[in-house]
Amino acid sequence: MKSEKFEMVAKTFQGLEDVLAAELTRLGAENVTAGRRMVSFEGDNEMLYKANFCCRTALRILKPICKFTASDPDTLYDMVKEMDWSALLSVDKTFSIDPVVNSDTFTHSRYVTYRVKDAIVDYFQDRLGEGKRPGVRLQDADVMINVHIDGNRVTMSLDSSGESLHRRGYRVAQTEAPINEVLAAGILLKAGYDGQCPLIDPMCGSGTFLIEAAMIAANINPGVYRRNFAFEQWPDFDEELFERLYNDDTSERTPQFPIIGADISPKAIAIAEKNIKQAGVGRWIDLQIKPIAKWDEAPADGMLVTNPPYGERISVDDMASLYQTIGNRLKNVFKGYRAWIIGYQDEHMRHIGLAPSQKATLYNGSLECELREYEIFEGNYKNFRSEGKHLDKQDATPKADRTARRKTDDEWRRDARKQGFGGRNGDTPRFRKDGDRGPRKPNALEEKYRAKPLGRKKRFDDEEPAPRGFGRKPSFGGKSFGGRHDDGKPFGRHDEGRPFGRRNDKKPFTRNGNDAPESENPLAKRRNQAWLDEIMNRESQPKPLVRRGWRRAKGNDSTDAPASDEK
């Protein structure tokens, strides 16, 4: 039986909105609309699980629960406190708050966190008594609440993902400047890679492009390596439905074309080998210690995708010479290829010496980079044109919602009400409770984070300079934090058997994992907690008795013996 449909928001990197929208559409999402660093869509609980488990370019999936307008922190407090938090939280649960603020009124995200936290705590204490309240936990909270403020428009959402979805679970080591997993997958999908041609990364670093390419080629869902998702803690979590989605491997396949990676650094290749082994895709990837200048042959009609040094975190003695070498190898070795290179500085990219056929703006961490496609053809451009071909030069950056008219507050509230999110105006007398709350003196923390008027007061020559603090440049502990919180910042099967047969996840195993059975499916071990701890070199910790993929037999109360896989 299908559950009720609702609106969701998938967050991603700027420049990947179109790729994520296509992914969600293929999964069966409805009313898919790309925005800026996000894609809104509709679906039921199954769609929410699929979005988290299957999307390669999503950073997190949010489920909006309430929308309203608030023009000051006290109104924000009032509106949050009016929500029915007992349906989402209880005193034995923990919660965390993730603010994303773009507002002239709410200038400090920490103050937003403080006021929202106070409203939720006071909601429970007013009803249950002093001290009876859910706890606040910065990491691994039971309920994760996202607060998005755009001007005076506030959207409260439940974070269904928990840890950012770019953290797949296969990375056990990394080089100095690894590319984000979501960004790597997005570049591959934007390039049109589907596993139906050879793929080469001649400067592979820790192997992220190679692993993501192998997962695409084998159609392995990126969520298969993760230990958990936040929605597993929700009261309406459908464990049976999620187990069915998690263990469905009917669409997996064996890659038919080579995936080749190389790097000049033996250390980088050693790190890539560890990550590839952890992901279980080693049988499909060929690694070599080789500088870009030593490439003299490549499989025909393939694709090259790479992330060369930018001169920022990783640099070489002569960046111009490196990029000239890249261009030289493209023209002489990779004929017939489509090469996709992400770079940071145009002065370096110009040394490649080729005209890009496509450009797209992407962010690699905090760096605004450019992804360029080079179509490498035989002979000169005149002969290429004489064959009726041409370079379709274009800007591949998605234009989603960049010129769309901003809705008025009334339109925004009306749309929110239509979708069942309240859409209330917190500044009307009906919702203001200043009289009920009574006058009170702001405490020190409120004063610290209260928005200060912009501008600088004129100072006469005999006056002392104003002390540094929360005036024009907000800071905390001597460090500026005025920037917007963003998901893109860092937080802080390798067998020789049959590639991916039916998963045999119900064979008996012992709790310590010493006698865990061998499986022809390398991913099956990851359903066993002891094996997972051993593979990832983590100390075994007590976990829920029933792990996904290891379902309890019907009518059997024993938690140590999973059900048989025989039908």
Helices and strands as residue ranges (DSSP letters): E 6-11, H 17-27, E 30-34, E 38-43, H 45-54, E 60-69, H 73-81, G 85-87, E 94-102, H 109-128, E 135-136, E 143-150, E 153-159, H 181-190, E 199-201, H 208-218, G 222-225, G 230-233, H 239-246, E 259-263, H 266-279, G 282-284, E 285-289, G 292-294, E 303-306, H 319-332, E 338-343, H 346-349, G 350-352, E 358-364, E 367-375, H 381-386, E 394-395, H 409-418, E 422-425, H 434-437, H 444-449, E 475-476, E 479-480, G 522-527, H 529-535
